[in-house]
Amino acid sequence: MSPLYGFDAPDVAYVRLVETDEHSVTNTADVPATAHVTLVWRPEIAIVPGSSWRIHHIGEPVPFTEVPRTAIGTDPRTS
């Protein structure tokens, strides 16, 4: 699934985990999320350049205000 980024927090992303037998789904509303992955951009612990996304939580999405962030205001999509 495509990531969704936190409002005013591009260093936090959410990815829906879904259960389906289909290879691709044209309407994501037809497939409810089984869980969400909350990701946080942590460039200070990157081993390989551009590999700074880290899993913060799997389950319900965590509000970006509750995620420990070290790159606040950084948009990794433009770096």
mmCIF file of the N, C-alpha and C atoms, coordinates in Angstrom:
data_MODEL
# 
_entry.id   MODEL 
# 
loop_
_atom_site.group_PDB 
_atom_site.id 
_atom_site.type_symbol 
_atom_site.label_atom_id 
_atom_site.label_alt_id 
_atom_site.label_comp_id 
_atom_site.label_asym_id 
_atom_site.label_entity_id 
_atom_site.label_seq_id 
_atom_site.pdbx_PDB_ins_code 
_atom_site.Cartn_x 
_atom_site.Cartn_y 
_atom_site.Cartn_z 
_atom_site.occupancy 
_atom_site.B_iso_or_equiv 
_atom_site.pdbx_formal_charge 
_atom_site.auth_seq_id 
_atom_site.auth_comp_id 
_atom_site.auth_asym_id 
_atom_site.auth_atom_id 
_atom_site.pdbx_PDB_model_num 
ATOM 1   N N  . MET A 1 1  ? 0.846   -1.176  0.000  1.00 0.00 ? 1  MET A N  1 
ATOM 2   C CA . MET A 1 1  ? 0.000   0.000   0.000  1.00 0.00 ? 1  MET A CA 1 
ATOM 3   C C  . MET A 1 1  ? 0.891   1.239   0.000  1.00 0.00 ? 1  MET A C  1 
ATOM 4   N N  . SER A 1 2  ? 0.353   2.315   -0.436 1.00 0.00 ? 2  SER A N  1 
ATOM 5   C CA . SER A 1 2  ? 1.085   3.575   -0.481 1.00 0.00 ? 2  SER A CA 1 
ATOM 6   C C  . SER A 1 2  ? 1.128   4.201   0.900  1.00 0.00 ? 2  SER A C  1 
ATOM 7   N N  . PRO A 1 3  ? 2.251   4.841   1.226  1.00 0.00 ? 3  PRO A N  1 
ATOM 8   C CA . PRO A 1 3  ? 2.321   5.489   2.537  1.00 0.00 ? 3  PRO A CA 1 
ATOM 9   C C  . PRO A 1 3  ? 1.479   6.756   2.580  1.00 0.00 ? 3  PRO A C  1 
ATOM 10  N N  . LEU A 1 4  ? 0.946   7.033   3.738  1.00 0.00 ? 4  LEU A N  1 
ATOM 11  C CA . LEU A 1 4  ? 0.275   8.297   4.015  1.00 0.00 ? 4  LEU A CA 1 
ATOM 12  C C  . LEU A 1 4  ? 1.153   9.022   5.006  1.00 0.00 ? 4  LEU A C  1 
ATOM 13  N N  . TYR A 1 5  ? 1.375   10.308  4.791  1.00 0.00 ? 5  TYR A N  1 
ATOM 14  C CA . TYR A 1 5  ? 2.284   11.074  5.646  1.00 0.00 ? 5  TYR A CA 1 
ATOM 15  C C  . TYR A 1 5  ? 1.498   11.890  6.650  1.00 0.00 ? 5  TYR A C  1 
ATOM 16  N N  . GLY A 1 6  ? 2.090   12.087  7.817  1.00 0.00 ? 6  GLY A N  1 
ATOM 17  C CA . GLY A 1 6  ? 1.442   12.859  8.868  1.00 0.00 ? 6  GLY A CA 1 
ATOM 18  C C  . GLY A 1 6  ? 1.188   14.290  8.425  1.00 0.00 ? 6  GLY A C  1 
ATOM 19  N N  . PHE A 1 7  ? 0.046   14.829  8.809  1.00 0.00 ? 7  PHE A N  1 
ATOM 20  C CA . PHE A 1 7  ? -0.274  16.219  8.498  1.00 0.00 ? 7  PHE A CA 1 
ATOM 21  C C  . PHE A 1 7  ? 0.722   17.113  9.216  1.00 0.00 ? 7  PHE A C  1 
ATOM 22  N N  . ASP A 1 8  ? 1.437   17.928  8.475  1.00 0.00 ? 8  ASP A N  1 
ATOM 23  C CA . ASP A 1 8  ? 2.505   18.783  9.019  1.00 0.00 ? 8  ASP A CA 1 
ATOM 24  C C  . ASP A 1 8  ? 3.625   17.964  9.652  1.00 0.00 ? 8  ASP A C  1 
ATOM 25  N N  . ALA A 1 9  ? 3.762   16.688  9.262  1.00 0.00 ? 9  ALA A N  1 
ATOM 26  C CA . ALA A 1 9  ? 4.823   15.829  9.793  1.00 0.00 ? 9  ALA A CA 1 
ATOM 27  C C  . ALA A 1 9  ? 5.270   14.858  8.700  1.00 0.00 ? 9  ALA A C  1 
ATOM 28  N N  . PRO A 1 10 ? 5.999   15.359  7.684  1.00 0.00 ? 10 PRO A N  1 
ATOM 29  C CA . PRO A 1 10 ? 6.420   14.469  6.597  1.00 0.00 ? 10 PRO A CA 1 
ATOM 30  C C  . PRO A 1 10 ? 7.456   13.433  7.026  1.00 0.00 ? 10 PRO A C  1 
ATOM 31  N N  . ASP A 1 11 ? 7.982   13.561  8.251  1.00 0.00 ? 11 ASP A N  1 
ATOM 32  C CA . ASP A 1 11 ? 8.935   12.582  8.767  1.00 0.00 ? 11 ASP A CA 1 
ATOM 33  C C  . ASP A 1 11 ? 8.241   11.421  9.481  1.00 0.00 ? 11 ASP A C  1 
ATOM 34  N N  . VAL A 1 12 ? 6.909   11.388  9.423  1.00 0.00 ? 12 VAL A N  1 
ATOM 35  C CA . VAL A 1 12 ? 6.125   10.270  9.968  1.00 0.00 ? 12 VAL A CA 1 
ATOM 36  C C  . VAL A 1 12 ? 5.221   9.778   8.841  1.00 0.00 ? 12 VAL A C  1 
ATOM 37  N N  . ALA A 1 13 ? 5.213   8.454   8.637  1.00 0.00 ? 13 ALA A N  1 
ATOM 38  C CA . ALA A 1 13 ? 4.383   7.874   7.583  1.00 0.00 ? 13 ALA A CA 1 
ATOM 39  C C  . ALA A 1 13 ? 3.609   6.681   8.137  1.00 0.00 ? 13 ALA A C  1 
ATOM 40  N N  . TYR A 1 14 ? 2.497   6.413   7.479  1.00 0.00 ? 14 TYR A N  1 
ATOM 41  C CA . TYR A 1 14 ? 1.630   5.306   7.883  1.00 0.00 ? 14 TYR A CA 1 
ATOM 42  C C  . TYR A 1 14 ? 1.386   4.426   6.658  1.00 0.00 ? 14 TYR A C  1 
ATOM 43  N N  . VAL A 1 15 ? 1.506   3.110   6.843  1.00 0.00 ? 15 VAL A N  1 
ATOM 44  C CA . VAL A 1 15 ? 1.236   2.162   5.765  1.00 0.00 ? 15 VAL A CA 1 
ATOM 45  C C  . VAL A 1 15 ? 0.186   1.183   6.272  1.00 0.00 ? 15 VAL A C  1 
ATOM 46  N N  . ARG A 1 16 ? -0.856  1.009   5.452  1.00 0.00 ? 16 ARG A N  1 
ATOM 47  C CA . ARG A 1 16 ? -1.920  0.074   5.807  1.00 0.00 ? 16 ARG A CA 1 
ATOM 48  C C  . ARG A 1 16 ? -1.492  -1.342  5.457  1.00 0.00 ? 16 ARG A C  1 
ATOM 49  N N  . LEU A 1 17 ? -1.739  -2.281  6.346  1.00 0.00 ? 17 LEU A N  1 
ATOM 50  C CA . LEU A 1 17 ? -1.533  -3.695  6.065  1.00 0.00 ? 17 LEU A CA 1 
ATOM 51  C C  . LEU A 1 17 ? -2.903  -4.307  5.816  1.00 0.00 ? 17 LEU A C  1 
ATOM 52  N N  . VAL A 1 18 ? -3.056  -4.959  4.678  1.00 0.00 ? 18 VAL A N  1 
ATOM 53  C CA . VAL A 1 18 ? -4.355  -5.511  4.315  1.00 0.00 ? 18 VAL A CA 1 
ATOM 54  C C  . VAL A 1 18 ? -4.237  -6.997  4.015  1.00 0.00 ? 18 VAL A C  1 
ATOM 55  N N  . GLU A 1 19 ? -5.348  -7.691  4.152  1.00 0.00 ? 19 GLU A N  1 
ATOM 56  C CA . GLU A 1 19 ? -5.422  -9.103  3.784  1.00 0.00 ? 19 GLU A CA 1 
ATOM 57  C C  . GLU A 1 19 ? -6.273  -9.212  2.537  1.00 0.00 ? 19 GLU A C  1 
ATOM 58  N N  . THR A 1 20 ? -5.670  -9.675  1.448  1.00 0.00 ? 20 THR A N  1 
ATOM 59  C CA . THR A 1 20 ? -6.394  -9.888  0.206  1.00 0.00 ? 20 THR A CA 1 
ATOM 60  C C  . THR A 1 20 ? -5.634  -10.891 -0.639 1.00 0.00 ? 20 THR A C  1 
ATOM 61  N N  . ASP A 1 21 ? -6.360  -11.613 -1.465 1.00 0.00 ? 21 ASP A N  1 
ATOM 62  C CA . ASP A 1 21 ? -5.743  -12.551 -2.389 1.00 0.00 ? 21 ASP A CA 1 
ATOM 63  C C  . ASP A 1 21 ? -5.389  -11.873 -3.710 1.00 0.00 ? 21 ASP A C  1 
ATOM 64  N N  . GLU A 1 22 ? -5.818  -10.637 -3.882 1.00 0.00 ? 22 GLU A N  1 
ATOM 65  C CA . GLU A 1 22 ? -5.576  -9.902  -5.114 1.00 0.00 ? 22 GLU A CA 1 
ATOM 66  C C  . GLU A 1 22 ? -4.154  -9.347  -5.148 1.00 0.00 ? 22 GLU A C  1 
ATOM 67  N N  . HIS A 1 23 ? -3.579  -9.303  -6.340 1.00 0.00 ? 23 HIS A N  1 
ATOM 68  C CA . HIS A 1 23 ? -2.249  -8.716  -6.500 1.00 0.00 ? 23 HIS A CA 1 
ATOM 69  C C  . HIS A 1 23 ? -2.310  -7.195  -6.408 1.00 0.00 ? 23 HIS A C  1 
ATOM 70  N N  . SER A 1 24 ? -3.368  -6.619  -6.952 1.00 0.00 ? 24 SER A N  1 
ATOM 71  C CA . SER A 1 24 ? -3.565  -5.172  -6.849 1.00 0.00 ? 24 SER A CA 1 
ATOM 72  C C  . SER A 1 24 ? -5.041  -4.905  -6.595 1.00 0.00 ? 24 SER A C  1 
ATOM 73  N N  . VAL A 1 25 ? -5.304  -3.802  -5.945 1.00 0.00 ? 25 VAL A N  1 
ATOM 74  C CA . VAL A 1 25 ? -6.661  -3.417  -5.587 1.00 0.00 ? 25 VAL A CA 1 
ATOM 75  C C  . VAL A 1 25 ? -6.907  -2.034  -6.158 1.00 0.00 ? 25 VAL A C  1 
ATOM 76  N N  . THR A 1 26 ? -7.996  -1.881  -6.904 1.00 0.00 ? 26 THR A N  1 
ATOM 77  C CA . THR A 1 26 ? -8.275  -0.580  -7.519 1.00 0.00 ? 26 THR A CA 1 
ATOM 78  C C  . THR A 1 26 ? -8.910  0.398   -6.550 1.00 0.00 ? 26 THR A C  1 
ATOM 79  N N  . ASN A 1 27 ? -9.617  -0.099  -5.546 1.00 0.00 ? 27 ASN A N  1 
ATOM 80  C CA . ASN A 1 27 ? -10.268 0.778   -4.587 1.00 0.00 ? 27 ASN A CA 1 
ATOM 81  C C  . ASN A 1 27 ? -9.897  0.308   -3.178 1.00 0.00 ? 27 ASN A C  1 
ATOM 82  N N  . THR A 1 28 ? -9.028  1.049   -2.509 1.00 0.00 ? 28 THR A N  1 
ATOM 83  C CA . THR A 1 28 ? -8.570  0.635   -1.177 1.00 0.00 ? 28 THR A CA 1 
ATOM 84  C C  . THR A 1 28 ? -9.694  0.651   -0.143 1.00 0.00 ? 28 THR A C  1 
ATOM 85  N N  . ALA A 1 29 ? -10.778 1.372   -0.417 1.00 0.00 ? 29 ALA A N  1 
ATOM 86  C CA . ALA A 1 29 ? -11.911 1.388   0.516  1.00 0.00 ? 29 ALA A CA 1 
ATOM 87  C C  . ALA A 1 29 ? -12.581 0.018   0.571  1.00 0.00 ? 29 ALA A C  1 
ATOM 88  N N  . ASP A 1 30 ? -12.400 -0.802  -0.475 1.00 0.00 ? 30 ASP A N  1 
ATOM 89  C CA . ASP A 1 30 ? -12.996 -2.137  -0.503 1.00 0.00 ? 30 ASP A CA 1 
ATOM 90  C C  . ASP A 1 30 ? -12.246 -3.131  0.385  1.00 0.00 ? 30 ASP A C  1 
ATOM 91  N N  . VAL A 1 31 ? -11.025 -2.794  0.776  1.00 0.00 ? 31 VAL A N  1 
ATOM 92  C CA . VAL A 1 31 ? -10.202 -3.700  1.568  1.00 0.00 ? 31 VAL A CA 1 
ATOM 93  C C  . VAL A 1 31 ? -9.838  -3.004  2.877  1.00 0.00 ? 31 VAL A C  1 
ATOM 94  N N  . PRO A 1 32 ? -10.473 -3.390  3.975  1.00 0.00 ? 32 PRO A N  1 
ATOM 95  C CA . PRO A 1 32 ? -10.158 -2.731  5.247  1.00 0.00 ? 32 PRO A CA 1 
ATOM 96  C C  . PRO A 1 32 ? -8.752  -3.092  5.725  1.00 0.00 ? 32 PRO A C  1 
ATOM 97  N N  . ALA A 1 33 ? -8.146  -2.202  6.438  1.00 0.00 ? 33 ALA A N  1 
ATOM 98  C CA . ALA A 1 33 ? -6.803  -2.436  6.974  1.00 0.00 ? 33 ALA A CA 1 
ATOM 99  C C  . ALA A 1 33 ? -6.892  -3.418  8.134  1.00 0.00 ? 33 ALA A C  1 
ATOM 100 N N  . THR A 1 34 ? -5.995  -4.399  8.115  1.00 0.00 ? 34 THR A N  1 
ATOM 101 C CA . THR A 1 34 ? -5.874  -5.325  9.230  1.00 0.00 ? 34 THR A CA 1 
ATOM 102 C C  . THR A 1 34 ? -5.099  -4.649  10.354 1.00 0.00 ? 34 THR A C  1 
ATOM 103 N N  . ALA A 1 35 ? -4.099  -3.863  9.976  1.00 0.00 ? 35 ALA A N  1 
ATOM 104 C CA . ALA A 1 35 ? -3.272  -3.115  10.927 1.00 0.00 ? 35 ALA A CA 1 
ATOM 105 C C  . ALA A 1 35 ? -2.591  -1.988  10.166 1.00 0.00 ? 35 ALA A C  1 
ATOM 106 N N  . HIS A 1 36 ? -1.924  -1.136  10.882 1.00 0.00 ? 36 HIS A N  1 
ATOM 107 C CA . HIS A 1 36 ? -1.146  -0.047  10.295 1.00 0.00 ? 36 HIS A CA 1 
ATOM 108 C C  . HIS A 1 36 ? 0.277   -0.129  10.819 1.00 0.00 ? 36 HIS A C  1 
ATOM 109 N N  . VAL A 1 37 ? 1.217   0.288   9.997  1.00 0.00 ? 37 VAL A N  1 
ATOM 110 C CA . VAL A 1 37 ? 2.609   0.429   10.425 1.00 0.00 ? 37 VAL A CA 1 
ATOM 111 C C  . VAL A 1 37 ? 2.875   1.921   10.527 1.00 0.00 ? 37 VAL A C  1 
ATOM 112 N N  . THR A 1 38 ? 3.320   2.372   11.678 1.00 0.00 ? 38 THR A N  1 
ATOM 113 C CA . THR A 1 38 ? 3.717   3.763   11.859 1.00 0.00 ? 38 THR A CA 1 
ATOM 114 C C  . THR A 1 38 ? 5.234   3.814   11.705 1.00 0.00 ? 38 THR A C  1 
ATOM 115 N N  . LEU A 1 39 ? 5.693   4.608   10.730 1.00 0.00 ? 39 LEU A N  1 
ATOM 116 C CA . LEU A 1 39 ? 7.118   4.744   10.438 1.00 0.00 ? 39 LEU A CA 1 
ATOM 117 C C  . LEU A 1 39 ? 7.602   6.136   10.819 1.00 0.00 ? 39 LEU A C  1 
ATOM 118 N N  . VAL A 1 40 ? 8.862   6.231   11.205 1.00 0.00 ? 40 VAL A N  1 
ATOM 119 C CA . VAL A 1 40 ? 9.460   7.524   11.536 1.00 0.00 ? 40 VAL A CA 1 
ATOM 120 C C  . VAL A 1 40 ? 10.803  7.637   10.822 1.00 0.00 ? 40 VAL A C  1 
ATOM 121 N N  . TRP A 1 41 ? 11.090  8.807   10.278 1.00 0.00 ? 41 TRP A N  1 
ATOM 122 C CA . TRP A 1 41 ? 12.342  9.087   9.570  1.00 0.00 ? 41 TRP A CA 1 
ATOM 123 C C  . TRP A 1 41 ? 13.415  9.412   10.598 1.00 0.00 ? 41 TRP A C  1 
ATOM 124 N N  . ARG A 1 42 ? 14.464  8.580   10.674 1.00 0.00 ? 42 ARG A N  1 
ATOM 125 C CA . ARG A 1 42 ? 15.538  8.752   11.653 1.00 0.00 ? 42 ARG A CA 1 
ATOM 126 C C  . ARG A 1 42 ? 16.884  8.774   10.924 1.00 0.00 ? 42 ARG A C  1 
ATOM 127 N N  . PRO A 1 43 ? 17.269  9.877   10.283 1.00 0.00 ? 43 PRO A N  1 
ATOM 128 C CA . PRO A 1 43 ? 18.498  9.924   9.480  1.00 0.00 ? 43 PRO A CA 1 
ATOM 129 C C  . PRO A 1 43 ? 19.775  9.716   10.276 1.00 0.00 ? 43 PRO A C  1 
ATOM 130 N N  . GLU A 1 44 ? 19.753  9.962   11.575 1.00 0.00 ? 44 GLU A N  1 
ATOM 131 C CA . GLU A 1 44 ? 20.977  9.823   12.373 1.00 0.00 ? 44 GLU A CA 1 
ATOM 132 C C  . GLU A 1 44 ? 21.374  8.363   12.588 1.00 0.00 ? 44 GLU A C  1 
ATOM 133 N N  . ILE A 1 45 ? 20.473  7.419   12.301 1.00 0.00 ? 45 ILE A N  1 
ATOM 134 C CA . ILE A 1 45 ? 20.827  6.009   12.480 1.00 0.00 ? 45 ILE A CA 1 
ATOM 135 C C  . ILE A 1 45 ? 20.817  5.243   11.154 1.00 0.00 ? 45 ILE A C  1 
ATOM 136 N N  . ALA A 1 46 ? 20.952  5.951   10.058 1.00 0.00 ? 46 ALA A N  1 
ATOM 137 C CA . ALA A 1 46 ? 20.982  5.301   8.743  1.00 0.00 ? 46 ALA A CA 1 
ATOM 138 C C  . ALA A 1 46 ? 22.289  4.541   8.556  1.00 0.00 ? 46 ALA A C  1 
ATOM 139 N N  . ILE A 1 47 ? 22.179  3.313   8.090  1.00 0.00 ? 47 ILE A N  1 
ATOM 140 C CA . ILE A 1 47 ? 23.351  2.520   7.767  1.00 0.00 ? 47 ILE A CA 1 
ATOM 141 C C  . ILE A 1 47 ? 23.718  2.737   6.308  1.00 0.00 ? 47 ILE A C  1 
ATOM 142 N N  . VAL A 1 48 ? 22.696  2.779   5.460  1.00 0.00 ? 48 VAL A N  1 
ATOM 143 C CA . VAL A 1 48 ? 22.853  3.041   4.032  1.00 0.00 ? 48 VAL A CA 1 
ATOM 144 C C  . VAL A 1 48 ? 22.110  4.339   3.746  1.00 0.00 ? 48 VAL A C  1 
ATOM 145 N N  . PRO A 1 49 ? 22.674  5.257   2.965  1.00 0.00 ? 49 PRO A N  1 
ATOM 146 C CA . PRO A 1 49 ? 21.973  6.515   2.667  1.00 0.00 ? 49 PRO A CA 1 
ATOM 147 C C  . PRO A 1 49 ? 20.561  6.248   2.123  1.00 0.00 ? 49 PRO A C  1 
ATOM 148 N N  . GLY A 1 50 ? 19.611  6.996   2.633  1.00 0.00 ? 50 GLY A N  1 
ATOM 149 C CA . GLY A 1 50 ? 18.227  6.858   2.197  1.00 0.00 ? 50 GLY A CA 1 
ATOM 150 C C  . GLY A 1 50 ? 17.480  5.716   2.872  1.00 0.00 ? 50 GLY A C  1 
ATOM 151 N N  . SER A 1 51 ? 18.092  5.064   3.849  1.00 0.00 ? 51 SER A N  1 
ATOM 152 C CA . SER A 1 51 ? 17.433  3.944   4.529  1.00 0.00 ? 51 SER A CA 1 
ATOM 153 C C  . SER A 1 51 ? 17.042  4.312   5.960  1.00 0.00 ? 51 SER A C  1 
ATOM 154 N N  . SER A 1 52 ? 16.557  5.499   6.133  1.00 0.00 ? 52 SER A N  1 
ATOM 155 C CA . SER A 1 52 ? 16.328  6.013   7.482  1.00 0.00 ? 52 SER A CA 1 
ATOM 156 C C  . SER A 1 52 ? 14.932  5.787   8.034  1.00 0.00 ? 52 SER A C  1 
ATOM 157 N N  . TRP A 1 53 ? 14.026  5.184   7.272  1.00 0.00 ? 53 TRP A N  1 
ATOM 158 C CA . TRP A 1 53 ? 12.705  4.906   7.815  1.00 0.00 ? 53 TRP A CA 1 
ATOM 159 C C  . TRP A 1 53 ? 12.805  3.768   8.817  1.00 0.00 ? 53 TRP A C  1 
ATOM 160 N N  . ARG A 1 54 ? 12.228  3.947   9.980  1.00 0.00 ? 54 ARG A N  1 
ATOM 161 C CA . ARG A 1 54 ? 12.227  2.932   11.019 1.00 0.00 ? 54 ARG A CA 1 
ATOM 162 C C  . ARG A 1 54 ? 10.788  2.673   11.468 1.00 0.00 ? 54 ARG A C  1 
ATOM 163 N N  . ILE A 1 55 ? 10.494  1.426   11.787 1.00 0.00 ? 55 ILE A N  1 
ATOM 164 C CA . ILE A 1 55 ? 9.168   1.084   12.300 1.00 0.00 ? 55 ILE A CA 1 
ATOM 165 C C  . ILE A 1 55 ? 9.078   1.546   13.745 1.00 0.00 ? 55 ILE A C  1 
ATOM 166 N N  . HIS A 1 56 ? 8.058   2.331   14.020 1.00 0.00 ? 56 HIS A N  1 
ATOM 167 C CA . HIS A 1 56 ? 7.807   2.767   15.391 1.00 0.00 ? 56 HIS A CA 1 
ATOM 168 C C  . HIS A 1 56 ? 6.768   1.863   16.051 1.00 0.00 ? 56 HIS A C  1 
ATOM 169 N N  . HIS A 1 57 ? 5.734   1.473   15.279 1.00 0.00 ? 57 HIS A N  1 
ATOM 170 C CA . HIS A 1 57 ? 4.641   0.709   15.879 1.00 0.00 ? 57 HIS A CA 1 
ATOM 171 C C  . HIS A 1 57 ? 3.883   -0.050  14.788 1.00 0.00 ? 57 HIS A C  1 
ATOM 172 N N  . ILE A 1 58 ? 3.396   -1.236  15.135 1.00 0.00 ? 58 ILE A N  1 
ATOM 173 C CA . ILE A 1 58 ? 2.503   -2.000  14.262 1.00 0.00 ? 58 ILE A CA 1 
ATOM 174 C C  . ILE A 1 58 ? 1.208   -2.215  15.039 1.00 0.00 ? 58 ILE A C  1 
ATOM 175 N N  . GLY A 1 59 ? 0.102   -1.878  14.431 1.00 0.00 ? 59 GLY A N  1 
ATOM 176 C CA . GLY A 1 59 ? -1.212  -1.981  15.077 1.00 0.00 ? 59 GLY A CA 1 
ATOM 177 C C  . GLY A 1 59 ? -2.043  -0.792  14.645 1.00 0.00 ? 59 GLY A C  1 
ATOM 178 N N  . GLU A 1 60 ? -2.575  -0.077  15.602 1.00 0.00 ? 60 GLU A N  1 
ATOM 179 C CA . GLU A 1 60 ? -3.302  1.153   15.292 1.00 0.00 ? 60 GLU A CA 1 
ATOM 180 C C  . GLU A 1 60 ? -2.303  2.265   14.972 1.00 0.00 ? 60 GLU A C  1 
ATOM 181 N N  . PRO A 1 61 ? -2.656  3.197   14.068 1.00 0.00 ? 61 PRO A N  1 
ATOM 182 C CA . PRO A 1 61 ? -1.736  4.290   13.781 1.00 0.00 ? 61 PRO A CA 1 
ATOM 183 C C  . PRO A 1 61 ? -1.500  5.147   15.023 1.00 0.00 ? 61 PRO A C  1 
ATOM 184 N N  . VAL A 1 62 ? -0.248  5.540   15.230 1.00 0.00 ? 62 VAL A N  1 
ATOM 185 C CA . VAL A 1 62 ? 0.118   6.375   16.373 1.00 0.00 ? 62 VAL A CA 1 
ATOM 186 C C  . VAL A 1 62 ? 0.120   7.837   15.914 1.00 0.00 ? 62 VAL A C  1 
ATOM 187 N N  . PRO A 1 63 ? -0.571  8.731   16.615 1.00 0.00 ? 63 PRO A N  1 
ATOM 188 C CA . PRO A 1 63 ? -0.542  10.142  16.220 1.00 0.00 ? 63 PRO A CA 1 
ATOM 189 C C  . PRO A 1 63 ? 0.903   10.655  16.173 1.00 0.00 ? 63 PRO A C  1 
ATOM 190 N N  . PHE A 1 64 ? 1.217   11.462  15.155 1.00 0.00 ? 64 PHE A N  1 
ATOM 191 C CA . PHE A 1 64 ? 2.599   11.924  14.987 1.00 0.00 ? 64 PHE A CA 1 
ATOM 192 C C  . PHE A 1 64 ? 3.092   12.704  16.194 1.00 0.00 ? 64 PHE A C  1 
ATOM 193 N N  . THR A 1 65 ? 2.194   13.266  16.972 1.00 0.00 ? 65 THR A N  1 
ATOM 194 C CA . THR A 1 65 ? 2.605   14.010  18.167 1.00 0.00 ? 65 THR A CA 1 
ATOM 195 C C  . THR A 1 65 ? 3.128   13.085  19.265 1.00 0.00 ? 65 THR A C  1 
ATOM 196 N N  . GLU A 1 66 ? 2.865   11.782  19.144 1.00 0.00 ? 66 GLU A N  1 
ATOM 197 C CA . GLU A 1 66 ? 3.315   10.819  20.150 1.00 0.00 ? 66 GLU A CA 1 
ATOM 198 C C  . GLU A 1 66 ? 4.487   9.962   19.666 1.00 0.00 ? 66 GLU A C  1 
ATOM 199 N N  . VAL A 1 67 ? 5.005   10.249  18.469 1.00 0.00 ? 67 VAL A N  1 
ATOM 200 C CA . VAL A 1 67 ? 6.130   9.498   17.904 1.00 0.00 ? 67 VAL A CA 1 
ATOM 201 C C  . VAL A 1 67 ? 7.424   10.236  18.241 1.00 0.00 ? 67 VAL A C  1 
ATOM 202 N N  . PRO A 1 68 ? 8.443   9.552   18.783 1.00 0.00 ? 68 PRO A N  1 
ATOM 203 C CA . PRO A 1 68 ? 9.724   10.229  19.063 1.00 0.00 ? 68 PRO A CA 1 
ATOM 204 C C  . PRO A 1 68 ? 10.424  10.576  17.752 1.00 0.00 ? 68 PRO A C  1 
ATOM 205 N N  . ARG A 1 69 ? 10.480  11.866  17.455 1.00 0.00 ? 69 ARG A N  1 
ATOM 206 C CA . ARG A 1 69 ? 11.002  12.339  16.166 1.00 0.00 ? 69 ARG A CA 1 
ATOM 207 C C  . ARG A 1 69 ? 12.293  13.105  16.369 1.00 0.00 ? 69 ARG A C  1 
ATOM 208 N N  . THR A 1 70 ? 13.264  12.870  15.491 1.00 0.00 ? 70 THR A N  1 
ATOM 209 C CA . THR A 1 70 ? 14.533  13.596  15.560 1.00 0.00 ? 70 THR A CA 1 
ATOM 210 C C  . THR A 1 70 ? 14.774  14.457  14.332 1.00 0.00 ? 70 THR A C  1 
ATOM 211 N N  . ALA A 1 71 ? 13.933  14.319  13.319 1.00 0.00 ? 71 ALA A N  1 
ATOM 212 C CA . ALA A 1 71 ? 14.093  15.087  12.082 1.00 0.00 ? 71 ALA A CA 1 
ATOM 213 C C  . ALA A 1 71 ? 12.820  15.888  11.800 1.00 0.00 ? 71 ALA A C  1 
ATOM 214 N N  . ILE A 1 72 ? 12.313  16.542  12.819 1.00 0.00 ? 72 ILE A N  1 
ATOM 215 C CA . ILE A 1 72 ? 11.070  17.307  12.701 1.00 0.00 ? 72 ILE A CA 1 
ATOM 216 C C  . ILE A 1 72 ? 11.213  18.348  11.613 1.00 0.00 ? 72 ILE A C  1 
ATOM 217 N N  . GLY A 1 73 ? 10.231  18.372  10.720 1.00 0.00 ? 73 GLY A N  1 
ATOM 218 C CA . GLY A 1 73 ? 10.234  19.331  9.618  1.00 0.00 ? 73 GLY A CA 1 
ATOM 219 C C  . GLY A 1 73 ? 10.975  18.861  8.374  1.00 0.00 ? 73 GLY A C  1 
ATOM 220 N N  . THR A 1 74 ? 11.683  17.737  8.470  1.00 0.00 ? 74 THR A N  1 
ATOM 221 C CA . THR A 1 74 ? 12.393  17.206  7.305  1.00 0.00 ? 74 THR A CA 1 
ATOM 222 C C  . THR A 1 74 ? 11.433  16.387  6.452  1.00 0.00 ? 74 THR A C  1 
ATOM 223 N N  . ASP A 1 75 ? 11.434  16.662  5.154  1.00 0.00 ? 75 ASP A N  1 
ATOM 224 C CA . ASP A 1 75 ? 10.616  15.879  4.230  1.00 0.00 ? 75 ASP A CA 1 
ATOM 225 C C  . ASP A 1 75 ? 11.538  14.958  3.451  1.00 0.00 ? 75 ASP A C  1 
ATOM 226 N N  . PRO A 1 76 ? 11.614  13.662  3.800  1.00 0.00 ? 76 PRO A N  1 
ATOM 227 C CA . PRO A 1 76 ? 12.529  12.751  3.135  1.00 0.00 ? 76 PRO A CA 1 
ATOM 228 C C  . PRO A 1 76 ? 12.260  12.586  1.646  1.00 0.00 ? 76 PRO A C  1 
ATOM 229 N N  . ARG A 1 77 ? 11.047  12.916  1.203  1.00 0.00 ? 77 ARG A N  1 
ATOM 230 C CA . ARG A 1 77 ? 10.719  12.794  -0.225 1.00 0.00 ? 77 ARG A CA 1 
ATOM 231 C C  . ARG A 1 77 ? 11.434  13.847  -1.054 1.00 0.00 ? 77 ARG A C  1 
ATOM 232 N N  . THR A 1 78 ? 11.912  14.908  -0.426 1.00 0.00 ? 78 THR A N  1 
ATOM 233 C CA . THR A 1 78 ? 12.588  15.976  -1.168 1.00 0.00 ? 78 THR A CA 1 
ATOM 234 C C  . THR A 1 78 ? 14.085  16.002  -0.911 1.00 0.00 ? 78 THR A C  1 
ATOM 235 N N  . SER A 1 79 ? 14.590  15.104  -0.068 1.00 0.00 ? 79 SER A N  1 
ATOM 236 C CA . SER A 1 79 ? 16.027  15.087  0.249  1.00 0.00 ? 79 SER A CA 1 
ATOM 237 C C  . SER A 1 79 ? 16.807  14.376  -0.823 1.00 0.00 ? 79 SER A C  1 
# 
